[in-house]
Amino acid sequence: MASLNEISEQFETFGIEASEEVLAKCIDLCVTYSITDACEFVEQWMAYSVSNLEGAEPTVQYLMDMERKELVPRKAKQAGNKKAKPQTPLIHGYGSPGVRSPMPAANLEPLVDDNDDEFMDSYLCNTPKASRKGLPRTPATQKTALFSPASHSPLSGTPQSSGTEGSGKIIYSFGKTDVFRETTWTTTRQQNVQIKQIPNRESMSIKSKYMYDSSLDKCTILGDHLYHTATELCKKHFGTDATEYDLHNVDAVSQNPVKIIGRIACDFDGKLDRHSTLIVGTDEMKLRTTRLNFNNMNSFAVFPGQTIIASGVNPRGDTFYANEIFSDRLVTRPCQPELTEPLTFVIAAGPFTSKEDLTYDPLQRLIAYCKEFKPDVLLLMGPFMDADHELISTNALTETFESFFEKIIVGLVESLGEITICLVSSHKDVVSHMVYPTPPNNLRRSFPNVHMLPDPCIIGIDGLKVGITSTDIFGHLLEEEVSVNAGERVKRVVNYMLNESSFYPLNPPAMDVCYDSDLASKFARLDEPPNVLILPSKEKCFIRDINSCLTINPGSLASATSPGTYARMTIHPPKEGAGLTEYIAGQIIKI
């Protein structure tokens, strides 16, 4: 259960000093409504405050109002949903005759899934209609589509309604109230922004070769990474001026406490757990491994591929009993961006169409928003044509994948005019190279405002550095790590990446990632934290300040289990020494 100190610390991240009475009421609400995460509760309050109270600070009365309007109805809704589920109606969609669709048909009550409720209700409190000012709901009936790639396919049928329940609802907010008052969510610039890719030594191109790395190359790259990361760890924990460190081999017999350094590995082909954790040493002449035992530790978190320093004993040489683990190195904070005008983003991640059709309804609703508000930059991360989509994997199209993809992009450009568009490739895309890192997608036509980017990449916009990946490394790390009482997971996972200086530090990688060691050593490095780090994931959406790096998970625009989401963000010219919440306004919104 959330503690008083944890809730107080979460309020302080938003610049709020809550009184003891307010904190006591917060604890009471957490107990009553089974809210175990302090971060989750405070985020619910911030959403309610921004939506209903113009960002006012919490009081006991305001908390009671939130309970009456949000928490009580939500609990009643959850209880009602568990009683019975209505039968899914049989409706026909594009290319899916006879397939039961989770989307509601006309004149039918929308279906609600228990998992759906738990997923969406766990974010923030419900936002009433008044809070949707400036968030247009796309009309349910639209005479002409903004663009229709489905019209180029053999698929036919009645397209689904372009409106969804809760469209425009804000489910996550970041930034102080004063910043939101200054934010219009639309561009104020007279000229388009200039995008440039910041290379890691060199830029990844369409012609980059992959799967040329031998076993020897992989071992050498892994050894080099271990050496450099270990050196940085030693500088942090032994001092930057030290030339010799009192370290032992991982399998050295020791009755007295010693320190070892090595890489976390699993002793079998499966998920890491506390009983299967090995540490691999740094000896260049011999492979040294020993089992890592955590029984003497109250809290820890490790993942396969992580470089750590461990302190403990190894009585027999086969098991190291750790009592302390160090994995954090010296990480420089990003410099403030030198902006002269506000910079507005809209950020969305694929898939961009439902799994039953190729009508791209969610993408068309996003385009409708962009046409009205005109952001400076629209950032889209693949997959655009998911290779696992049923209609794509069964080759239901009557044209090539490349032609279909190009028509999507052409329709996008024609609808949005001169808005700067960044398209990030994905190894899950049927039109991309199925390798990670993934080269940028190729277009036969070129557009001055369209930038095709690899996965991962770092781009620069007027001094602002934005790190982007379309691969769910956040979810992969959470799935493969072993942790006990390790604290807040968003901060933990982002620090994994920053401490390992990598967009993909997990080794071995997830089963669906065709990882190329040579390409990753060149193009997946994260040597310095960017100002903004975008990590799309199937996990809960968030916008968080992690060591002065704004980290965003916008969710998926088309989700199989719930309404899709996207993020919008405005970065104002910062004052010297200002925190992120003082010059950045960000929201995650239902499409």
C-alpha positions as CSV (number, residue, x, y, z in Angstrom):
1,M,0.0,0.0,0.0
2,A,1.2,3.5,-0.7
3,S,2.9,5.2,2.2
4,L,2.6,8.8,3.4
5,N,6.2,9.6,2.5
6,E,5.8,8.2,-1.0
7,I,2.7,10.3,-1.7
8,S,4.4,13.4,-0.3
9,E,7.4,12.7,-2.6
10,Q,5.2,12.3,-5.7
11,F,3.4,15.6,-4.9
12,E,6.8,17.3,-4.6
13,T,7.7,16.3,-8.2
14,F,4.8,18.5,-9.3
15,G,6.0,21.3,-7.0
16,I,3.2,20.7,-4.4
17,E,3.8,20.7,-0.7
18,A,0.8,18.8,0.7
19,S,-0.3,19.3,4.3
20,E,-0.5,16.5,6.9
21,E,-4.4,16.6,6.7
22,V,-4.2,16.2,2.9
23,L,-1.7,13.4,3.1
24,A,-3.8,11.6,5.6
25,K,-6.9,11.9,3.4
26,C,-4.8,10.6,0.5
27,I,-3.8,7.5,2.5
28,D,-7.5,7.0,3.4
29,L,-8.5,7.0,-0.3
30,C,-5.7,4.7,-1.3
31,V,-6.8,2.1,1.4
32,T,-10.5,2.5,0.5
33,Y,-10.1,2.1,-3.2
34,S,-7.2,-0.4,-3.2
35,I,-4.7,2.0,-4.8
36,T,-1.2,0.6,-4.1
37,D,0.9,2.9,-6.2
38,A,1.6,6.4,-4.8
39,C,2.6,7.6,-8.3
40,E,-0.7,6.4,-9.7
41,F,-2.8,8.2,-7.1
42,V,-1.0,11.5,-7.5
43,E,-1.4,11.2,-11.3
44,Q,-5.1,10.7,-10.8
45,W,-5.3,13.8,-8.7
46,M,-3.3,15.9,-11.2
47,A,-5.6,14.9,-14.0
48,Y,-8.7,15.7,-11.9
49,S,-7.2,19.0,-10.8
50,V,-6.2,20.1,-14.4
51,S,-9.6,19.0,-15.8
52,N,-11.9,20.5,-13.1
53,L,-10.0,22.9,-10.8
54,E,-7.6,24.6,-13.2
55,G,-4.7,22.9,-11.6
56,A,-5.5,23.9,-8.0
57,E,-3.5,22.3,-5.2
58,P,-5.1,19.5,-3.2
59,T,-7.3,20.1,-0.1
60,V,-9.3,17.7,1.9
61,Q,-12.5,19.1,0.4
62,Y,-11.2,18.8,-3.2
63,L,-10.1,15.2,-2.5
64,M,-13.6,14.4,-1.2
65,D,-15.1,15.9,-4.4
66,M,-12.7,13.7,-6.5
67,E,-13.8,10.7,-4.5
68,R,-17.5,11.4,-5.1
69,K,-17.1,12.2,-8.8
70,E,-14.4,9.8,-9.9
71,L,-13.5,7.0,-7.5
72,V,-16.9,6.0,-6.3
73,P,-18.4,5.7,-9.8
74,R,-15.3,3.9,-11.1
75,K,-15.5,1.3,-8.3
76,A,-19.2,0.8,-8.9
77,K,-18.6,0.4,-12.6
78,Q,-15.9,-2.2,-12.0
79,A,-18.2,-4.2,-9.7
80,G,-21.0,-4.1,-12.3
81,N,-18.8,-5.2,-15.1
82,K,-17.7,-8.3,-13.2
83,K,-21.3,-9.6,-13.0
84,A,-21.8,-10.4,-16.6
85,K,-20.5,-9.8,-20.1
86,P,-22.8,-9.3,-23.1
87,Q,-22.4,-11.6,-26.1
88,T,-20.1,-10.1,-28.8
89,P,-22.3,-9.2,-31.8
90,L,-21.4,-10.6,-35.2
91,I,-20.5,-7.7,-37.5
92,H,-18.7,-7.5,-40.8
93,G,-15.8,-5.3,-41.3
94,Y,-13.2,-4.7,-44.0
95,G,-11.9,-8.0,-45.2
96,S,-13.3,-9.8,-42.1
97,P,-16.7,-11.4,-43.0
98,G,-18.0,-13.5,-40.2
99,V,-15.4,-12.3,-37.7
100,R,-16.6,-11.3,-34.3
101,S,-15.5,-7.8,-33.7
102,P,-14.9,-6.2,-30.3
103,M,-16.1,-2.9,-31.6
104,P,-19.8,-2.0,-30.9
105,A,-22.2,-2.1,-33.8
106,A,-24.8,0.6,-34.5
107,N,-27.6,0.9,-31.9
108,L,-25.9,-1.6,-29.6
109,E,-24.4,-1.0,-26.2
110,P,-20.6,-0.9,-26.4
111,L,-19.0,-3.9,-25.0
112,V,-16.8,-3.6,-21.9
113,D,-14.1,-6.0,-21.0
114,D,-12.9,-6.5,-17.5
115,N,-9.3,-6.2,-18.6
116,D,-10.3,-3.1,-20.5
117,D,-11.6,-1.5,-17.4
118,E,-8.6,-2.5,-15.3
119,F,-6.3,-1.2,-18.0
120,M,-7.9,2.2,-18.6
121,D,-9.1,2.9,-15.0
122,S,-5.7,2.3,-13.6
123,Y,-4.4,5.4,-15.4
124,L,-6.1,8.6,-14.2
125,C,-9.5,9.7,-13.1
126,N,-12.3,10.3,-15.6
127,T,-12.3,13.7,-17.3
128,P,-15.7,15.3,-17.6
129,K,-16.9,16.9,-20.9
130,A,-15.9,20.4,-19.8
131,S,-12.3,19.3,-19.8
132,R,-12.3,18.6,-23.5
133,K,-12.2,22.2,-24.6
134,G,-9.9,22.3,-27.6
135,L,-10.1,18.5,-28.1
136,P,-12.5,18.0,-31.0
137,R,-14.4,14.8,-31.2
138,T,-14.3,13.5,-34.8
139,P,-17.8,13.4,-36.2
140,A,-19.3,9.9,-36.3
141,T,-20.4,10.4,-39.9
142,Q,-18.0,12.0,-42.3
143,K,-18.8,12.5,-46.0
144,T,-15.2,12.3,-47.2
145,A,-12.3,10.6,-45.6
146,L,-9.1,12.5,-45.1
147,F,-7.4,9.8,-46.9
148,S,-8.4,6.2,-47.5
149,P,-5.7,3.6,-48.2
150,A,-8.4,1.0,-47.9
151,S,-9.9,2.3,-51.1
152,H,-6.9,1.0,-52.9
153,S,-7.3,-2.5,-51.5
154,P,-9.7,-5.3,-52.5
155,L,-11.3,-5.1,-49.1
156,S,-14.9,-4.0,-48.9
157,G,-17.6,-3.5,-46.4
158,T,-19.0,-0.8,-44.1
159,P,-16.2,1.1,-42.3
160,Q,-16.5,1.4,-38.6
161,S,-17.6,4.7,-37.0
162,S,-14.8,7.1,-36.7
163,G,-15.8,8.1,-33.2
164,T,-15.0,6.1,-30.1
165,E,-16.3,6.2,-26.6
166,G,-14.3,8.7,-24.5
167,S,-12.7,10.3,-27.6
168,G,-10.7,13.3,-26.5
169,K,-10.4,12.2,-22.9
170,I,-7.2,13.3,-21.2
171,I,-5.7,10.3,-19.3
172,Y,-2.3,11.8,-18.3
173,S,-1.0,15.3,-17.8
174,F,2.5,16.7,-17.2
175,G,3.4,20.2,-16.3
176,K,2.4,23.0,-13.9
177,T,-0.8,24.9,-14.2
178,D,0.9,28.1,-15.3
179,V,2.4,26.3,-18.3
180,F,-1.0,24.9,-19.4
181,R,-2.4,28.4,-19.3
182,E,0.2,29.6,-21.8
183,T,-0.2,26.6,-24.0
184,T,-2.4,26.7,-27.2
185,W,-1.3,23.3,-28.6
186,T,-0.9,24.9,-32.1
187,T,2.1,26.3,-33.8
188,T,3.0,29.9,-33.5
189,R,6.0,29.7,-36.0
190,Q,6.1,31.4,-39.3
191,Q,8.4,28.8,-40.8
192,N,8.6,25.0,-40.6
193,V,11.0,23.6,-38.0
194,Q,14.3,22.1,-39.2
195,I,14.9,18.4,-38.3
196,K,18.4,16.9,-38.4
197,Q,19.4,13.4,-37.3
198,I,22.2,13.4,-34.8
199,P,24.4,10.4,-35.7
200,N,26.1,8.0,-33.4
201,R,29.5,8.3,-35.1
202,E,27.7,7.8,-38.4
203,S,24.1,7.8,-39.6
204,M,22.2,4.6,-40.4
205,S,21.0,4.4,-44.0
206,I,18.8,2.3,-46.2
207,K,21.9,0.6,-47.6
208,S,23.3,-0.5,-44.2
209,K,24.3,-4.2,-44.2
210,Y,23.1,-6.5,-41.5
211,M,23.6,-10.1,-40.2
212,Y,27.3,-10.0,-41.2
213,D,28.5,-10.3,-37.6
214,S,30.3,-13.5,-36.7
215,S,30.3,-15.2,-33.3
216,L,33.7,-13.7,-32.7
217,D,32.4,-10.3,-33.6
218,K,29.5,-10.7,-31.2
219,C,31.8,-11.7,-28.4
220,T,34.2,-8.9,-29.1
221,I,31.4,-6.3,-29.1
222,L,29.9,-7.7,-25.9
223,G,33.3,-7.7,-24.2
224,D,34.0,-4.1,-25.3
225,H,30.6,-3.0,-23.9
226,L,31.3,-4.8,-20.6
227,Y,34.7,-3.2,-20.3
228,H,33.6,0.4,-21.0
229,T,30.5,0.2,-18.8
230,A,32.5,-1.4,-16.0
231,T,35.0,1.4,-16.3
232,E,32.2,4.0,-15.8
233,L,30.8,2.1,-12.9
234,C,34.3,2.1,-11.2
235,K,34.6,5.9,-11.8
236,K,31.4,6.4,-10.0
237,H,32.0,4.1,-7.0
238,F,35.8,4.2,-6.6
239,G,36.5,7.8,-7.8
240,T,37.5,9.3,-11.1
241,D,41.2,9.6,-10.1
242,A,41.6,6.0,-9.1
243,T,43.9,3.9,-11.3
244,E,43.6,0.5,-9.6
245,Y,40.4,-0.9,-8.1
246,D,40.3,-3.7,-5.5
247,L,38.3,-6.1,-7.5
248,H,38.3,-10.0,-7.5
249,N,37.4,-12.5,-10.2
250,V,33.7,-13.5,-9.9
251,D,34.6,-17.2,-9.0
252,A,37.4,-16.4,-6.6
253,V,37.0,-18.0,-3.2
254,S,36.5,-15.4,-0.5
255,Q,35.5,-15.6,3.2
256,N,35.7,-11.9,3.7
257,P,33.6,-9.3,1.8
258,V,35.0,-8.5,-1.7
259,K,33.8,-6.7,-4.7
260,I,33.4,-8.2,-8.2
261,I,32.3,-6.8,-11.5
262,G,30.5,-8.6,-14.3
263,R,27.5,-9.1,-16.6
264,I,24.2,-10.6,-15.5
265,A,23.2,-13.8,-17.4
266,C,20.7,-16.7,-17.0
267,D,21.9,-20.3,-16.6
268,F,19.2,-21.7,-18.9
269,D,17.2,-20.7,-21.9
270,G,14.3,-19.1,-20.2
271,K,13.2,-16.1,-18.1
272,L,15.6,-14.9,-15.5
273,D,14.7,-15.5,-11.8
274,R,16.5,-15.1,-8.5
275,H,17.5,-18.8,-8.6
276,S,19.0,-18.8,-12.1
277,T,21.0,-15.6,-12.1
278,L,24.7,-15.9,-13.1
279,I,27.4,-13.2,-13.2
280,V,29.9,-13.4,-16.0
281,G,33.3,-12.0,-15.3
282,T,35.5,-9.6,-17.3
283,D,38.5,-12.0,-17.7
284,E,39.7,-11.8,-21.3
285,M,41.6,-15.1,-21.2
286,K,39.0,-17.3,-19.5
287,L,35.2,-17.4,-19.2
288,R,34.5,-17.1,-15.5
289,T,31.0,-17.4,-14.2
290,T,29.4,-18.0,-10.8
291,R,25.9,-18.1,-9.4
292,L,24.5,-14.9,-7.8
293,N,22.6,-15.4,-4.5
294,F,20.3,-12.5,-3.3
295,N,19.2,-14.0,0.1
296,N,21.1,-11.3,2.0
297,M,19.5,-8.5,0.1
298,N,16.1,-6.8,0.9
299,S,15.8,-5.1,-2.4
300,F,17.4,-5.5,-5.8
301,A,16.7,-5.4,-9.6
302,V,18.8,-6.9,-12.4
303,F,18.2,-7.9,-16.0
304,P,20.1,-10.1,-18.5
305,G,22.9,-8.1,-20.1
306,Q,23.3,-5.6,-17.2
307,T,26.8,-4.7,-15.9
308,I,27.0,-4.5,-12.1
309,I,29.4,-4.3,-9.2
310,A,28.5,-6.7,-6.4
311,S,29.8,-6.8,-2.9
312,G,29.7,-10.0,-0.9
313,V,31.4,-13.3,-0.2
314,N,32.0,-16.5,-2.2
315,P,32.9,-19.3,0.3
316,R,33.2,-22.2,-2.1
317,G,33.8,-20.4,-5.4
318,D,30.5,-21.5,-7.0
319,T,28.0,-19.0,-5.5
320,F,28.5,-15.3,-4.7
321,Y,26.3,-14.2,-1.8
322,A,25.7,-10.5,-2.6
323,N,24.8,-8.0,0.1
324,E,25.0,-5.0,-2.1
325,I,24.8,-4.3,-5.9
326,F,25.8,-1.1,-7.7
327,S,24.6,-0.5,-11.3
328,D,24.4,3.3,-11.6
329,R,27.2,5.2,-13.3
330,L,27.8,8.9,-13.7
331,V,25.2,10.2,-16.1
332,T,25.3,13.8,-17.2
333,R,22.0,15.7,-17.3
334,P,20.9,17.0,-20.7
335,C,21.4,20.7,-21.3
336,Q,18.3,23.0,-21.5
337,P,17.1,23.4,-25.1
338,E,17.9,26.9,-26.5
339,L,14.4,27.6,-27.9
340,T,13.3,31.0,-29.0
341,E,9.6,30.0,-29.7
342,P,7.3,27.3,-28.4
343,L,7.7,23.9,-30.1
344,T,4.6,21.7,-30.4
345,F,4.6,18.0,-31.0
346,V,1.9,15.3,-31.7
347,I,3.3,11.8,-31.0
348,A,1.7,8.5,-32.0
349,A,2.9,4.9,-32.3
350,G,1.6,2.0,-34.3
351,P,-0.3,0.0,-35.1
352,F,-2.5,2.6,-36.8
353,T,-5.4,0.4,-37.8
354,S,-7.4,-2.3,-36.0
355,K,-6.5,-5.9,-36.3
356,E,-9.8,-6.6,-38.2
357,D,-9.4,-4.2,-41.1
358,L,-7.1,-1.9,-43.0
359,T,-9.2,1.2,-43.0
360,Y,-6.8,3.2,-40.7
361,D,-9.7,4.9,-38.8
362,P,-7.6,5.8,-35.8
363,L,-5.0,7.5,-38.1
364,Q,-7.7,9.4,-39.9
365,R,-9.0,10.7,-36.5
366,L,-5.4,11.8,-35.6
367,I,-5.1,13.6,-38.9
368,A,-8.4,15.4,-38.2
369,Y,-6.9,16.7,-35.0
370,C,-3.6,17.8,-36.7
371,K,-5.5,19.6,-39.4
372,E,-7.3,21.7,-36.8
373,F,-4.5,22.3,-34.4
374,K,-1.5,22.3,-36.8
375,P,1.4,21.2,-34.6
376,D,5.0,21.9,-35.5
377,V,5.9,18.3,-35.7
378,L,3.9,15.1,-36.2
379,L,6.0,12.1,-35.0
380,L,4.8,8.7,-36.1
381,M,6.5,5.4,-35.0
382,G,5.8,2.1,-36.8
383,P,4.6,-0.4,-37.4
384,F,2.5,1.2,-40.2
385,M,1.7,-2.2,-41.8
386,D,2.2,-4.8,-39.1
387,A,3.6,-8.0,-40.5
388,D,1.4,-10.0,-38.0
389,H,-1.8,-8.3,-39.2
390,E,-4.2,-11.0,-40.4
391,L,-5.0,-9.3,-43.7
392,I,-1.3,-8.6,-44.4
393,S,0.1,-12.0,-43.3
394,T,-2.5,-13.8,-45.5
395,N,-1.6,-11.5,-48.5
396,A,-5.2,-10.1,-48.9
397,L,-4.0,-7.0,-50.8
398,T,-4.2,-6.8,-54.5
399,E,-1.1,-4.6,-54.8
400,T,2.4,-4.7,-53.4
401,F,3.1,-3.8,-49.8
402,E,5.4,-1.0,-50.9
403,S,2.7,0.5,-53.1
404,F,0.1,0.3,-50.3
405,F,2.5,1.9,-47.8
406,E,3.4,4.7,-50.2
407,K,-0.3,5.5,-50.7
408,I,-0.8,5.8,-47.0
409,I,2.1,8.3,-46.7
410,V,1.0,10.3,-49.8
411,G,-2.5,10.6,-48.3
412,L,-1.0,11.7,-45.0
413,V,1.1,14.4,-46.7
414,E,-1.7,15.7,-48.9
415,S,-4.0,15.9,-45.9
416,L,-1.6,17.8,-43.6
417,G,0.1,20.2,-46.0
418,E,3.3,21.6,-44.7
419,I,3.3,20.2,-41.2
420,T,6.7,18.5,-40.5
421,I,6.3,14.7,-40.4
422,C,8.8,12.3,-38.9
423,L,8.3,8.6,-39.7
424,V,10.3,6.1,-37.6
425,S,10.7,2.6,-39.0
426,S,9.9,-0.6,-37.1
427,H,11.3,-4.2,-37.5
428,K,7.6,-5.3,-37.2
429,D,6.7,-3.5,-40.4
430,V,6.2,-5.6,-43.5
431,V,7.9,-2.8,-45.6
432,S,10.9,-2.6,-43.3
433,H,14.0,-4.6,-42.9
434,M,13.3,-7.1,-40.1
435,V,16.4,-6.4,-38.1
436,Y,17.2,-4.2,-35.1
437,P,18.5,-1.5,-35.4
438,T,16.1,-0.9,-38.4
439,P,17.1,1.2,-41.4
440,P,14.7,3.9,-42.4
441,N,11.8,3.0,-44.7
442,N,12.2,3.9,-48.4
443,L,9.8,6.1,-50.4
444,R,10.0,6.4,-54.2
445,R,8.7,9.9,-53.9
446,S,10.3,12.5,-51.7
447,F,8.7,15.3,-49.7
448,P,10.5,18.3,-48.2
449,N,8.5,18.1,-44.9
450,V,8.7,14.3,-44.5
451,H,11.7,12.7,-42.7
452,M,12.2,8.9,-42.8
453,L,14.1,7.9,-39.7
454,P,15.7,4.6,-38.5
455,D,14.9,2.8,-35.3
456,P,16.4,3.9,-32.9
457,C,17.5,7.5,-33.6
458,I,18.2,10.9,-32.0
459,I,17.0,14.0,-33.8
460,G,17.8,17.7,-33.2
461,I,15.2,20.4,-33.4
462,D,16.5,23.9,-32.6
463,G,18.9,22.6,-29.9
464,L,16.3,20.1,-28.5
465,K,17.5,16.5,-28.6
466,V,14.8,13.8,-29.0
467,G,15.6,10.1,-28.6
468,I,13.2,7.8,-30.4
469,T,12.6,4.1,-30.7
470,S,9.6,2.2,-32.0
471,T,10.7,-1.1,-30.3
472,D,9.1,-1.9,-26.9
473,I,12.3,-2.1,-24.9
474,F,10.4,-0.8,-21.9
475,G,8.1,-3.8,-21.9
476,H,10.9,-6.2,-22.8
477,L,13.0,-5.1,-19.8
478,L,10.1,-5.3,-17.4
479,E,9.3,-8.8,-18.7
480,E,12.9,-10.1,-18.3
481,E,14.1,-8.4,-15.2
482,V,14.0,-9.9,-11.7
483,S,13.3,-7.3,-9.0
484,V,12.3,-7.3,-5.3
485,N,11.2,-4.0,-3.6
486,A,13.0,-2.1,-6.3
487,G,10.9,1.0,-6.3
488,E,9.1,2.8,-9.2
489,R,9.5,0.9,-12.4
490,V,9.4,3.7,-15.0
491,K,12.4,5.4,-13.4
492,R,14.1,2.0,-12.9
493,V,13.8,0.9,-16.6
494,V,14.9,4.3,-18.0
495,N,17.9,4.2,-15.7
496,Y,18.7,0.8,-17.1
497,M,19.0,2.3,-20.6
498,L,21.0,5.4,-19.4
499,N,23.4,3.4,-17.3
500,E,24.1,0.9,-20.1
501,S,24.3,3.7,-22.7
502,S,22.0,1.8,-25.0
503,F,18.6,2.0,-26.6
504,Y,18.4,-1.8,-26.2
505,P,20.5,-3.1,-23.3
506,L,18.7,-6.4,-23.0
507,N,21.0,-9.4,-23.9
508,P,19.9,-11.9,-25.1
509,P,17.1,-9.9,-26.8
510,A,13.4,-10.7,-26.9
511,M,12.4,-13.6,-29.2
512,D,10.7,-11.3,-31.8
513,V,13.7,-9.0,-32.1
514,C,16.3,-9.9,-34.8
515,Y,19.2,-8.2,-33.0
516,D,22.3,-7.3,-35.0
517,S,25.3,-6.8,-32.6
518,D,27.4,-4.9,-35.1
519,L,24.6,-2.4,-36.1
520,A,23.6,-2.0,-32.5
521,S,27.1,-1.1,-31.4
522,K,27.1,1.7,-34.0
523,F,23.5,2.9,-34.1
524,A,21.7,1.9,-30.9
525,R,24.0,3.8,-28.5
526,L,22.7,6.2,-26.0
527,D,25.8,7.9,-24.8
528,E,24.1,11.0,-23.5
529,P,20.6,11.5,-22.2
530,P,18.4,13.4,-24.7
531,N,16.0,16.2,-23.6
532,V,13.1,13.9,-24.6
533,L,13.0,10.1,-24.8
534,I,10.1,8.5,-26.5
535,L,9.5,4.8,-25.6
536,P,6.3,3.5,-27.0
537,S,5.1,0.4,-25.1
538,K,2.1,-1.8,-24.4
539,E,2.6,-0.9,-20.7
540,K,0.7,2.0,-19.1
541,C,1.1,5.4,-20.8
542,F,3.2,7.9,-19.0
543,I,5.0,11.2,-19.2
544,R,7.8,11.4,-16.6
545,D,10.8,13.5,-15.6
546,I,13.7,11.0,-15.2
547,N,16.9,12.9,-14.3
548,S,15.8,15.9,-16.4
549,C,15.0,13.7,-19.3
550,L,11.3,13.8,-20.3
551,T,10.3,10.2,-21.0
552,I,7.1,9.5,-22.9
553,N,5.1,6.4,-23.6
554,P,2.2,7.5,-25.8
555,G,0.7,4.1,-26.1
556,S,-0.6,2.7,-29.4
557,L,-3.0,4.6,-31.7
558,A,-4.9,1.4,-32.3
559,S,-5.1,-1.0,-29.4
560,A,-6.6,-4.5,-29.4
561,T,-7.9,-4.2,-25.8
562,S,-8.8,-0.6,-25.3
563,P,-9.2,2.8,-27.1
564,G,-6.0,4.0,-28.6
565,T,-4.0,6.9,-27.3
566,Y,-1.6,9.6,-28.6
567,A,0.5,12.3,-26.9
568,R,0.8,16.0,-27.5
569,M,3.4,18.2,-26.0
570,T,4.4,21.9,-26.1
571,I,7.9,23.0,-25.0
572,H,8.2,26.6,-24.2
573,P,11.5,28.5,-24.1
574,P,12.9,27.7,-20.7
575,K,14.2,30.1,-18.1
576,E,17.6,29.3,-16.7
577,G,17.5,26.6,-14.0
578,A,13.8,25.9,-14.6
579,G,12.5,22.3,-14.1
580,L,10.8,20.4,-16.8
581,T,7.3,21.0,-15.3
582,E,7.9,24.7,-15.5
583,Y,8.3,24.9,-19.3
584,I,6.8,21.7,-20.8
585,A,3.1,20.9,-21.0
586,G,2.2,17.3,-22.1
587,Q,-0.9,15.2,-22.3
588,I,-1.9,11.7,-23.3
589,I,-5.3,11.6,-24.9
590,K,-7.7,8.9,-26.1
591,I,-8.1,9.0,-29.9
